[in-house]
Amino acid sequence: MANTGRSSGQGSKRPNEDADEINRPSTKPRTQPPEFIFIEDRYDELVHHELDEDTATYLRDNSMAMPATIPEWILVAVADTCDRLDSQLQKYPGAHQAMLEHGTALEDLLKGAYEKKDYKEVRNLLVLQQDKSLYQDVSHGTDDKGQQKQAVKQAWTVTYNGKAHHLLYETVRTMTKEMGKRVYANSLAIVQSSGTGKSRTVHEHSKLIFTIPFNLRSDRDQKGFAYPFPDRKIRDHLCQNAPKELQAARLHFMEFLHNLFSVVFDEVKALEPEFKVARTYGEVAKMWSAHLEKGRDELYQKVLDMKYDRDEKAFKVFKESKEKRDKEQAKSNPDPAKTDGRTADSAAHLFVAEQTKDKISALISIISKFAKVNDPSDARVVIYFDEAHDLTNIIVPDKTGSVSRTLYHAFCSTANGILDTPVFFLFLSTHSSLSKFAPPQWMYPSARVYDGEDTIQPPFTELPFDCSQDGPVIRPGEKALRDVATIKFMSAFGRPMFFSLLKSGEPEMEWSIINLARSKLIGRNKPDSAEMTDDAKLAVLAVRVLLNFNTSRSKTQARLVKLVQSHMAIAFSIPQHRETIRTGYPSEPILAEAAARQMRILRSRGGSDSPSQLLKNFLETGVIDKGERGELVARLIFTLAYDDAAEAYERDTSENLNKPVDESSKYPFYSKGVPLEYFIKALFGDNHAERILESHPDNVADGKTFREVFDDAWVRFTHFQRAGDSSVVSTEAAWAAAARAMAFQCSSGQAVIDMVIPVILRREGKLGEDIMTAILVQDKDRFKAGTRASVEIDAETIKFFPEQSSEGPKEDKRPYITIVMELGVLPFYQTQAKYEAPPAEKRPPVSQSSLATGHEITRKVRSTKTAKEAHPRYAIFVNGCSPSVYKVVDNEDVYAALLSSRHTLQEHPRQTPDALSAVRRLKPFWIKGPECFDWTDDPKLSGVIPVEEPVAEGVTTGEDQLELGSAFEEG
């Protein structure tokens, strides 16, 4: 996908080397070219209008550096906001060269476009296109900003699936019925990540209830994927042109509502002949929504053109009445925090509020003529403000300067003035901080909330997810691995944006989806070259390895909000108290593929950007919960090994399944999956892998080798997801996980195992329970290795495979793999933790890092079932966490820090026996021996411990370690 140009409002300054080009005389005369050729126009008028606005903003923001009277600068602006054009034209020298080549005809075209503020012909000029060959066949498309806008606009017409709009409707109804006189209870913030369908949901909601929609998106946020287009004049009226004093701003908003309801009443009245055919209130809402599709701009212009004309005589009477009421209220209740709030409002504001209520009553009355509402307490009119975050960013003080509020809170205060009407307000945003839209009670800038009842509605987060179609996406036995490893299939999961864009029909959008996801994940337009912020790196890792955030820290909470705002995290829930946000990255195969590509960039950079070092930093700064270090390290190791395997397989084969023809071709398609053998080699290295591949099952006699039984097996997991309970630890869930390219981190209550990595036994087989097995993982972050019995994983015990019926069609002997990861095993703890060492001839060697297969460390078959009944188990035991056992471990010290497994003695700078004895006497830990217990005069506690020397790191082989197997049996 071509990178989008610099966005509006971020116009880049002219490079220094271009500065002298403006008035430099041409070295060549301008020639007159043959008649210009224009490409077939693939954009509709709305898209062109939006690009014209971007161009105008670019010229305005750079007016000091780029005089629009110079044609070259007009061309620079057009090219910078439409990536379909030659990128060389985005700088003055390239534009100047184009002027030399194409003569006065191009100059006239540019000047005419500038005067009309219509640059459509410039964009469609063939000689200016980035790749002219693409337009020899107009069936080809380019992947530029305009095309993306066109795709987004068309995606708006894709069938809306899911019930989020109905849930929102019921939520608004319930809140309206319950709000009574609860201050600020007539508004609701909708807060969720990008691409989750916030705008589309409220649009569909507008077909259920009479709605007046506004989009306040700023020009700086109007990038290639923003739709619907903003109501610019309304936005300017409410934001930039709002008074800079608090009371005046509130009055400004109330007058706006007064005029809005006046104009809408007149409009509905004029539509009375059309609306008479409506039979229900929902039909009225739907007809009004359809009317706004055509006449929205004209209607809103009437609102802005209308001047509020106050009846001074009526106002005088109202003001005198208010002053009298204020005096009486002050006598009876001198505490302003406990008043009804009206004394704090100016008479002018309250007067307009009463008139606005009259307009609302008139509007509801005329709507009720067409269709009755069953429950009079229901909300009757909804006003929503999409992209409302600019309201939260503009602060206005009161006249004294002692109190300041955002325009958002000023508007909520205005809306509170019509609390007793059935009008409800919705505010949508991805970008704004939760603390600005729905702060907790103790932070709310109103004494009536701060000192009174917490009446603020908790934000609505329940937006569409996994709703690409009404029916199932896949059924058991329906699709093979190659069928699910496609962009089209993967886009069916997660937020609706990806699937909707594909259904828009734009020819080049399929592979653009991945780069779009990459850009949105890191918050930058150019994912290959852009520098990633710490938050972007955190997001990349969180998508892949399932981070548990430390939500007890306020700084982490603020960071989580940023992940939702700018890095595609999903807000699962925001509690009533609004002190925290529950967020994370649920399974989205498209986003996981994007994260894998960004993670490759981090891996290639290494150093401080290596994933292990990044995780270490995030742990040390308290962003990640430290409670599951071992599981986190295990997930990282498996993920890195999977990526290495995918890249190795890509190098070793000539397959081009799903390969793009753009810059994405330099990345493997991680979601394609990899042969299990490649994964084992990437995980353990060739030497260890060869022993594992030649190993036999340890629970059945005469079993085939690992290599034989898993010859056609594949793994496919681009991300980890958390299991809620043990119900997904099964082959039934394994095929579904493989379809989404995910592995499971087991729930905290799961017995025996910690992770499930699905394994597809036959690459060409149709995904279903019958062709699935798994790698069952147990990780232990402890200093001392456990006994064989204590760490044994038995698939029958955890009921991973379905129980075989005596009447079943055939015997199920599917194999499975177990890996026990003793990540924290270190020699010093083992040697110092024993009072008496076993006799030398029975003592097993102590290895800091070692690997053994179950077959190697077992004298006999051990199973709860007979050899005929048991599923063959290929067991792997790994002690330690170093490059000698895990090929992907790049820095042993970093991983030790991640695990917090470095023993005090191991890191002591002086390793002499006397120095270590002195450290033990300081008692950083308690073990039997004189340094800790010589004060007891008990030889069983204070006796001298023989110190065993740790052996060098290595691999435990089967035949050589029968004695080790005996030691394991003895515990």
N, C-alpha and C positions, 0 to 999 in steps of 0.2 A: 504494500500500500504506500502510495506516495505520502510523504509527510505533509501535514497541513501547514499553511503559511502562518506568519505571525498574526495573532488574533487582534481584533479591533480593540482599540484602547491601549495597545501595547506597541504602537508604531516605533520601529527601531530608528535610531538616529543615523544619519548618513555617515558611512565610514569615512575616516579622515582622508583616506587616499582618494575619495571621490570629491572632496571639497573644491578642488580647483577645476573640476570638470564643468561647472555650471556655465561659466562665461567663456570657456576656452573656445577659440574659433575652430571650426571644423577643418580638418586637413583634407577632407574629401567633399566634393559637392554632393548635395542630396539629389538622388536620381528619382525618376518617376517610374515606378514599377508597372507591370501589366495589371489589368483589372484584378482587384482583390477577390479571393475565393473564401467563402464563409462555410464552415462546417455545419452539418445538420444540427439544429438546436436541440439539445437533450434536456435542457432545464425549462421548467415552466416559469411563468411570470413572477410567482411568489419567490422562487429561489433567486431569480435575477434581481428582484427588488431587495432581497436580503443581502446579496453580494454588493449591490450598489450602496446600501447603507454602510457596509463594511469599508468600502472604498472611500466614501465620504468621511467616515470617522478617521481613517488612516491619514487622509490629506489634512483634516482639521488638526489632528494631534501632532502632526509634523509640519505645520504651516510655517514655523520659523525657519526650519531647515530646508523645506521643500516648497518653494513658491509654485502654486498650482497654475500659474501663467506659463510655466515652462512645460512643454509637452512631455519631455522625458520624465518628469516627476509624476505626471498623470499616469504614464505607462507603468512606472515603478509601483504606484499604488494599486493599479488594477491587477498587475501580476502578483503582488505580494498577498493579495486577498483571494486569489484563484490559482491554485497550484497546477491546474491544467496547462497554464501558460509556462513558457520557457523560464526556468529558474534564474537564468542569466539576466532576465529583465527586471529582477527584484533589486538590482543595484544600478546606479546611474550610468556607469560605463556601458553595461549591456544594453540599457534602454537607448543610450546615445548612439550606439552602433546600429541598432534597429532603425533609428530615425535616418541615419546616413544611407542605409540600404534601401529603405522603402519610401523615401522622399516625402514630398508635401502631402501626398494622399493620406499617409498615416498621421501626419501632423493635423490635417483637417479633421480626420476621423476622431482623433483624441480631443481636440478643442470642441468639436460639436458634442461629443459625449459629455464633456465637462459642463458645458452650458446647459444641457438637458438633464444632467445628473443621471444619465442612462448609459451604462457601459456595456450593454449586451453585445453590440456589434464588435466591440474590441475583443471581448472574450471569445467570440466565435470566429475570429480571423485566423485562417489556417496557418499563415506564416508565423504566427506568434505561439503556436502550440508547442508543448514540450516534446511530444513525439508525433510528428506529422504522419508517420506511416500508419498509425492506428486509425486514421480517418480515411484511409483508402477503402476500408470496409467499415461502414458505420455500425455494424453489429458489434464491433469491439467497443469497449468502454475504457476510460481512464479512471483512476482512483484518486480523485482530487476533492478539494473542499466542496465544490459545487455538487459533484456527484453524491457525496456523503449527505449533503443537505437534501438533495432530491430523494435519496433512499430513506432518510428519516421521515420526510414528509409523506412518502408513500407508505411507510410503516405505520403511520397514524391511522391508515384505513384498514389495516389488517384486523381480522376478527378478534375482538377482545374476549379472552378466555378467563375463567376464574370468577370468584364471587366477591372480590375485594370491594367493588363499588356498592354492592348490597350491604356488606358489613359496615362500610362507612355510613351508609344511609341509616341503618339501624342505630349506629353509634350516635349520630347527630340527633336522631329522634329522641333517644334515651336522654342524652345530655340536655336537650331543650326542655323535656318534660320535668327533669329534676333540678334545673338551675334556679327556678324561683327568683329570689332576690339576691342570690349568691353573686357577689361582684366578680367581674371578669370571667364568668362561667359561660358566656355566649361566644367563645372563640376556641378554636382547636388548632394546634400546630400539627402538620403532617411532616414527619422527619424520617428520611430514609436515604439510602445510598443512590448513586447515579444509576440510571437505567432500570429502575425497579417499577416504573410505570406510574409515578405520582401524578404527573399531568394527565395521562390517559385515564387514570382511575377517576379523578375528579371530573373529567370530561364525560365519562360514562355515567358518573353519579349525577351529572346535570340533566340526564334524561329521566331521572327519577324524581327530582325536586326542582322547582323553579330556581334557576341559578344565574347569577351575573358574574361572569369570569373576567379576571384581569391577569395579565402576565407582565411582571415588572422587571424582567431580565435586563441587566445593564449591557451596554454595548461591549464592554470589556469581556463579558461572559458569553457573548454571542459568537460562539465558535461553530465549526462545521457541523456539529451534531446536535445543535440546539433547536428544538421545535416543541410546541408551536412558537411562532414569532412573537416578540414582545409588543405590548401596547405602549409604544414609545411616548406618546403625548400624555397619556394617563400617568405613566411612570414619572415623567418629568414634573408633572403637576403635583404628584404626591411626594416626591423625593427632592429633586433638585430645587423646585420652585416653592417648596413648603416654607412658611415663615421660620425664622431662626430663633424664635422665642416660644417657649412651651405652650403658654395659654393661647397664643395666636395660632400655633400649629394645630392645637385641638379644635379651635374654632374653624380653621381652614378645612379640616377633615369633616367636621359636622356639616358645613355648608356644602362640601362635595357630596356627602350622602343625601342631603336634602335635594340637591339638583339631580343627582342620579335617580332617586326614586320618582321625582317629578317627570323626568324625561322617559323613564321606563313605563310609568303609568300611561303617558300619552301614546307611547309606542304600542303597548298592549291594547289600548282602547282602539287604536287605528287597525289593529289586527283582529278585532272582534269578529268580523264575518268569517275569518279563517278558523279561529279558535272555537267557534260554536259547534264544530263537528266533533270536538274532543268529548270523550265519555268519562275519562278519569283524570285525576290531577296529574298522574304520571304522563298521560298523553299531552296535556298542556305543557308540561315541562319539556317534553321531547320536541314539540312543535316550536317552542321558544328557542331551544338550543339550535334547531335547524335554521331558524330565522337569523340567529346571531352569526352562523357560519357565513352568511352572505352580507349582512348589514351591520356587523360589529363596529367597524371603523366609523361609519357614518353616525351610528348611535352615540358613540363615545365623544365624537366631535361636538354633537349637540350638548352633551353634558358640560364640556369645557367652555362652550360658547355662552352657556346660560350664566347670567349674573344673578347672584342672590340679592334680592331686593327686600330689605326689612321694612315692615310696617312700623314706623316710629311710634305712632299713637298706641298701638297694641303693645309694643315693647315697653313703653313707659309704664303702662298698667302692670305688666308682668314683673318689671323690675321692682316696683314699689311693693308688690305682693311678696316677692322673694326676700327683700330686705326685712320685712315684717316677720316672715317665717324664720329667717336666720336668727333674729334677736330672740325669739321665743325658744328656738332650739338650743341656743347658747346658754340660756338660763336653766333649762331642764337637763342638759347634758353638756357640760363644759369640755369634755374630752373629745377633741376632734377626731381621734382615731375610732370612736364608737358612734359617730354620726352616720347618717345614711349617705354621706358623701356629697350631697347637693350643695352644702355650704361652701365647699371648696371650689365649686364651679362658678364661673362668671355668669352673670345674668344673660349676657349675649349668647353664651354657649348653650345655656339651658333653654333659652327662648327658641333658638334654632332646633334644638333637640325635640322640643314639643311639636314644632312645625314638621319636622322630619317624621315623627311618629304619625302625624296626620296623613302624610304622603304614603307611608307604609300601609296604613289602614285602608286608604283608598285603593292601593294596588292589590292588596289581598282581597278586598271586596270585589273588585272587577274580575280577578282570577276565579273567585268562588262562584261567580255567575256561570262559568263554563263547567266547572267540576267541583263537587263538594269534597271536603276532607272529613274522614270518619272521626278523627280525634282532633278537636280544636287546639289541643296543647302541643300538637306536632309543630316542628319547624316548617315554615311555609316558604321562606326565601333563604337561599344561601348565597353569600358573596365570597368568592375565593380569590386569593392573591397568590399566584404562582411566582416562584423565584423572588420571594419577598425579603431576601436577606439584606438588601440595601436599606430597608426600613430599620433594620437592627444596627446598621453601621453609622447612621447619622444621628448625632447627639445634639439636642437643643436645651439650653438652660431656661429657667424662668426669669422673670424680670429682675429679681434680686441677685441672680447668679449663684444662689446657694443650693439650688436643686437643679439637677439635669436628668433628662430622660432621653431614651432613643425615640425616633419617630414611630417605631413599632409600638412601644409602650404608650406613646401619646395617642396612637390610633386605637389601641385597645381601650384606653380611657374614654375615647370618643364613643367607641362601640358600647361601652358600659352605660353610656347615657341613653341608649335605646334598649336596655336590658329587658324591659317588660314588653317587648314586641317579639313575634315569632321569626326573628331574623337571626341567622347564625353565620359566623365568619370562619373561614378556613385559611390558614397560612401555610404555604408549601415552601420547602427549601431543602436542598442538599448541603449547601455551603455554610449555613449559619450555625453558630455554636448553640448547643442545647441550652446553655446558661443564658443566652439572649432570648430565645423563643419561649422556653418554659423553665425558668430558673426555679430552684427549690424555694420553699416558703421563706426561709431566712434570708434569701437573696432578692426577693421580689421587691421592686421599687414602689411599693404602695403600703402605707401604714395599715390600710384596711385588710390587706393580706398578711403582711409581716406580723402584725399584732393580733390579728383575728383568725378567722377560719381559713384553712388552705382550700381555696375554691378553684384553683387553676386546674384546667383539664390536662391530664397527662398526655403527651403526644401520641398520635396514632402512627403505628409502624407496620400494621398488618396489610402489606401490599403484595401483589402477585409474585409467586415464586413457583417454579415447576408447573407453569400453566400454559405451556405452548400449544396444547391441544386438549380437547375435551376427553378423549379416550386415552388408553395406555400408549406410551411411547414405544414400548417393546414388550413382547410376551415371551415366556420360556420357550426355547426351541425355535425361535423365529429368525434371529440374526447371528451371524458369525462374527468373529473378531474384526475382520476387515470391514464389516458393515457398520460397526459401532465406532470405528476409528475414522470418522469423517466429520468435517466441520458441521455439516447439516444436522447429523444426529446429535453431536455434542451440544449444539446450540439449543436443543430442545429442553435442556436442563438449566435451572437457575433463573435469573432475572429475565424478564420478557424482552429486553432490548435486543439481545443477540438474534433470537429467532425472528423477531419482527423485522429486523433489518434484512435478514436473508429472504424473507417472504416478500420484501419490497420489489424483488425482481431485478434489481440492478446487477448486471452481469459480473462485475468484478468484486462484489461485496463479500463473497464467501471467504477469500483469503484476507480481505481487508479486516474481517471481524477479529482475527487474532491480533493484528497490530493496533486496532482500536482498543481491544481489551488491555494490551500492554500499555498504551498511552494513558488510559484511564487508571490503571493500577498504580502507575508511578507518578501520575499527575503531570506528565510532560508530553509534548507533541512528538518528539523524536526519540522513541524508546531505544534505538541503537546507540545514539551518541549523547543523549541527555545525561547530565549528572544527576544521580538519584539522591534525594534527601534521605536522612535517617528514617523518617516516617515511611518513605517509599520502600526502603530496604526491609523495614519491619513488616510491611504489607506483603512483600514478596515471600518472605520466610513464613509468615502466618498462613498464607494460602497453601503452602506446600507441607509444612511439618506440624501444623496444628498447635499453635502457641496458646498457653494458658496465661492470660493476662492477670497481673496483680491489681485487682480492682479496689483494693483497700487504700491505695495511694491516690490523692487528688490529682497529682501530675499525670498519673497513668490514665485517669478518667478523661482529662483534657486531651490526652493523646489519642484515646479511643474515639473521641468525637471527631478528631482530625482524620482518623482512618475512614470514618463514615463519610465525612465531607469530601475528601479528596482522593481516597485510595480504595474505594469499592467495598469496604467492610459493610456488612449488613447489621442494622440495629434490630436485634431480636425483640427487645422489650425495654421500655422505660417505665419504672415503677411509679406509683402515685406520688411518692415523695420526691421523685426526680433528682435524687442525690447521685444516682448511678445510671449508667447505660450498659445494658447487656448486649454485647456485640461480638462478632466473629466473622469467619469466612466459611459459610456452608458450602456443600459440594456444588461447584460449577466447573465442569470440565473445560470450558473455553477459558475461564480465568486461570485455571491450573496450568493449562498449556502456555498461556501468556506468562505466568509466573516462572515456569520452567525456563523459558527463553531469557527472561531477565536474570534468573539465577545463574544461567550460564555466563552472562556478562560479569556477574559478581565473582564467580569462580575463576574466570580468566584473569581478573584483576588481582586476585589473591590479597595477601597482606591483611590490612584492616577491613577489606571488603570480602574476605572469605566467609562463607556462611557460618563456620564454627566460631570465628572471631567475633562476628556480628552477634551471634547468640550469647557469647560470653559477655559482651558489652551490655546487651539488653538485660541479662541477668544481674549484672553488677549494678546497673542503674535502677533496678527494681521494677522494670516494665513487665518482665515475665515472672510468674510465680515460681518460686524455687522449690516447690514441694515435689515436683516430678522430674527431677534432673535426669535420672536414668532413662526414663521413657522418652524424654525429649532428645537425648543424645542418640538413642536407638533409632528414633524416627529420622533424625538427620542422617545417620549412617546409611540407613536403607534408601533414603531419597537420593543421596549422592551416588550410591552404587547404581541405582536405577538409571539416573541420568548418564553416568559413565557407560553403562551397558547400552543405552539407546544410541549414544554417539559412536560406540565401537561397532555396533551392528550396522549403523548407517555407513560407516567407513568400509565395512567388510562385504557389503552387498551392493548390488546394482539396482535394488528396488527403488522405484520412484512413486510408490503409492502416495497419493494425496500431496505430492510435492508441488509447491507454488512455483511461479515463474518470475517472481520478483525478489526483492532483497531478503525475503524470508527463507529463500533456498539455502542460505548458509546455516540454518538451524535444522537439526533433525526434528521430525514430527514426533515429539515425546509421547503423544497419546496413542501412537500406533501399537505400543507394547514391544516387548523384547523376549527372545527365547530365554527360558529359565537358566540354561547353561551360561549364557552371557551374563546374566544377573549374578549367578554364583561366582563367576570369575571376577566380575567387577567388585563384588563384596569382599572376597577373601584373597584375591590374587591367584595366579595360575597354579602355584605349587599346592597350596591348600585346596584349591578347587579340584585339582586332579584327584587328590585323595578322597574328597567328598564324592566326586562323580563315580569313583570306583568302589565306593562303600556299599554295604548291604544293609537291609533293615535289621534292627536290633530286637525285634519282637516276634519275628517269624523265622522259621528255619528255611534254609535253601532259597532265600529270596533273591531276586534279580538285582543287578547293580542299579545305583541311582541313575546312571547315564541311560541305561536301557529303559527303565520305566518312565522316565521323564524326557524321553528323546524328542517328543513333539510338544512339550509343555511350554507355555508362555505366561509371563506376568505382565500386568498392565495396571500400574497405579502411579498417577501423577500427583496425588495428594492423599493425606490422611484425614479421616473423619472420626468423630467420637461416637462410640456405641452408647446408647442410653441404658441398656441392660444386656443380659446374655442372649436375648432372642435373636440377635443378628450373628451370633457365633455358630454358623451353620452353613452347609453347602447351598441351601436355598438363598441365603443372603449373599453368599459369595459370588454367585453369577450376576446378581444385580449390581454388586459393588464393582465387578470387573467391567460391566457395561458402562459405568460412570467413571472408570479409571481411578478408583479409590481403594484404599486399604483402611482397616478399622483399628483404632486405638480402643481397647476394651474399657468398659466402665469400671469404676473403682471397686465395685463389689464382685467383679468377675473372678472366679476361682481359677487358679493354675496358670492361665495365660494372660498376656498383656496386649498382644497385637495379633491381628489376622491379616495376612497378605494373600489375597486370592490367587490361585494358580489355575489356569485353563489347561486341561490335559491334552486337548487336541485343537490345534490352531484353526482348522477348517470346520470344527464341530459347531453346531448351533448352541449358543449360550443357554445353559439351563443347569439345573442341579446335577444332572447325571454326568456332566463332563468337568465338574469342579472339584478341586481339593484346595489345600492352602499350606502356607508356611505359618505354623503356629509358634508364636514367639513369647518367651518369658525373659524379662530382663531384671537383673538384680544389681542395684547400685550399692554394693556392700563390700567390705574389705576382705571378707573370708569366703571362699567358695563353699557352696553347700554340698551335701552328699548327693550321690546319684538319686537316691530314693526321694530326697526332699525337692528335687527340681524336675522330676520326670513328668512329662506331658503325655497324657493318654487321650486320644481322640474319642475313644469309647466312653471314657468317664465324663467328658464334657459334652457328650452327645453331639459332636460336630457333624457326623454323618447321620442320615436318617436310619432309624432302626430297621433291620432287615426282617421281613416277614417270612415265615416258613413257606408261605404260598407265593412268594415273590418270583418274578420271572427268571432271575439269575443271581448268582452269588456276587456280592459287591466287594471287590478287593482293591478298591482305589487306594493308592498310597498317599501318604502325607509326610510333611517335613516338619521337624521341630528344631528350633534354635533356642538354646539357653544361653543368654548373654550375661556373664558375670563381669559387668563393666568395671566395677570398682576394686577388683582383686589386686592387692599389692603385697609384696613379700614381707615388708616389715611388720605388718599387722599379724600375718600368719605366724611368723617365727616368734614373736614376742607374746602371743596370746596363750601359749601352752605352758603349763607348769613343768611337765615332764615330757621330753621328746620320746617318741616310740623308738624301739631298737633300730639301729642303723639299717639292718637288713630288711626291715619292714617299712622303712620310712619312704614315702613317695617324694620324688624331687619337687621342690617348690619353684614354680615358674611364674614370673610376673604376668606374662601373657602367653596363653597356649590355646590350642584348638584341638579338639578330638571329636571323632564321630562316635555315635552310640555303639556301633558295632565294635570299635576298637577298644572300648573300655568295659566291655561286658564279656564275662566268661560263658554265659549261657543265655538263652532266650528268656526274657522276663515279660510276661503279659498276663492280664487278668482273664484273657480268653485263650482258647486253643489256637495253635498256629494256623489252622484252617479258617477260623472265624475272624481273626484280627485283620484290620487294615494295616498293611506294611508301613512301619514307621522308620523314617530316615532321620536319625537324631544327630544333631550337631551341638557340641558344647564348646563355648568360647570363654576363656578367662582373660580378663584385661581389656584394655582399650588403647591399642598402639598400632603403628603401621605394620608391625610384624604379624598381626592377625586380621586387621581390617585394612584393605588396600586403600580405602578412601580417607583414612585418618591422616591428615597432612601435617598436623602439629600435635604431638603427644601432650605437650604442656598445656595447650589450649583446651584439649579435651579433658585433661585432668582437672583443670580449673572449672570447666563446665560441670563436671561430676562432683567437684569439691572433694576429690578422693585422694589428694596428696596428703600423706601422713606427715605429722609434725617432724618426726625423725628423718623421714626421707628427704625433706627439703632443708634440713639443718645444714649450714654451710661447712661445718666441721664433722667429718664422718668417722673420727677415731672412736674406739670403744669407750675411752674415758669421757670424751665429750658427749657421746650419746647417753652414757650412764648418768651424767650430770643433768642432761635435759630430762631424762625420765624421773630423776629425783625431784624436779620442779613440778612433777605430777600434772602434765597436760592431759593425761588420761590415767586410768587405774588398771594395772595388770599385776599378776602375781610376780613377786621378786623383791629383792632387798630395797630397791629404790622407793618402792611404795609401801612396803609392809615390814621393814626391819624394826619398826617401833612396836611390833606386836609380840615379838619373841615366839612366833609360831612358825616352825619350819615348813609347814604346808603352805604358808603364805609368803614367807620371806626367803625361802630357799633359792639358791642361785639357779637361774634358768640357762640351760645350754643354748647358745645362739647359733642358729643355722644360717649358713651363707646362702643367699638366694642364687639360683642358677640363672644362666643367661636365658634370654627370651628364646622361645622356640616352639615347635609344633610337636604335639604328642601323637605318635603313630600307634596303630593297633597292636601289631605283634610285639613291639618293644615295650608296651606299657600294660601288660597283663598284671604286673604288680600294682600299677596304679589303679587298675580296675578292682583288684582285691582291696586296696585301701579305700576306694569309694564304697565298696560293699560293707566294709567294717565301720564306715562313718568317721 
